[in-house]
Amino acid sequence: MTTSEGTRPPSPAASSVALTALADRPAERHRRIAGTFTDRVLGTRDWDAPARVAGWVARDVVGHLCEWFTGFLEAGGGPALRHGPPVDEDPVRAWQTHADAVQRLLDDPTTAALTLRNPHMGELSVATATDMIYTADVFMHTWDLARATGQDDHLDTGFCGLLLGGMEQMEDVIRSSGQYGPRVAVPDDSDAQTRLLGFIGRDPFWRPGGR
């Protein structure tokens, strides 16, 4: 459910392919994950609804994703992304413009293969860096927007487990980055989504207004 080409939902056949199986298809994985986030953007009715991140409301979730990745690309010597309107003015069009720009980047073999240079990660192609850092961030922030706005906040279980397994192996680095809050304790028998949310500092049982 989107008006733009880049984040158009995949075909039924493509949808049957697990997100975990798309490691060598970063453009398709982004299309799937960004498409789900787009659906939540289009379903948002209150952009001032409080979100789980301290001090954030729903529009701040979109603003975060539109802003940080653009700076990351440019700092690493990557291409500039097309900018939409300010998120404060039109969060829907801001997101769609941004998501489509990222998708075009990944769909074009020339730009996808460009090398980014980062002091913490070394040299990575645009496609690899996007899949590893940005697409995963969109996936996790989908819960933030969905939970804040009362929409479906279910995340793909297999991909939750994949991300959690990788992040647990570098927890010290992740915590020292300041990008994640303290781990939230969850029951030992929790599913992968609950454990991932707890790991990144979200209370999986939080509801706006304490509901």
Phi, psi and omega in degrees: 000089180201154181264003185244153182291315190298325183252024177297138180303147181289165176292161178305322180296317179295324182294336181283346178280126182296145177302325181294340182269004185255023182300328180264012179226066185299330179294318180289322179296319177296318181302317181293310185289317178293328178296320177295317178297321178301319178301320179290324176298313181292336179272356182283129180251341181229101182283354176259010178296135181296139177253169186291329179290131184306127177085357182262149165243179187305317183296335180290333176297315177294316181301319179301311183292325180288331188269310192290324184289326176301314178294322179299314180298311184294323179294331180269008180084017180272180182286156176278145178263149175293137180261140172266196177291163176303143181300324180297333182270318185207082183297330180293308182290327176300314180293314183297321177297315181294311182299320179293324178295318177296318180297318177298322178301316183280329181286337180271113182303330182291310181286328179296330183271354179300149182266130172258145178240123183228134183297337181263334186247350183080217181254128179219150175291158177303317182297315181293314181296320180297313181296317186289321189249308188282309182300320177298324179292319176301316180303311183289323180287347174301321178297317181303310183291317182295315181292322180296328188250012174071032179253179179299116183250019177289134177249153179301120187297316181298319181288326174303313180296320179297312180297316181298316180300319179289321183289325179296332180285345180229039186298319181300317179295318181296314181295321183288343181289338182079005182272348181231144178281177178300147179300137176262126181292135176229160180304146183300330183265020181292155178285174186297322180296315180298318180291323177295314180299316177299320181298319184273008173094017177260143169274108185297344184258006181290142173227146177303135180073012178075015182285000000 
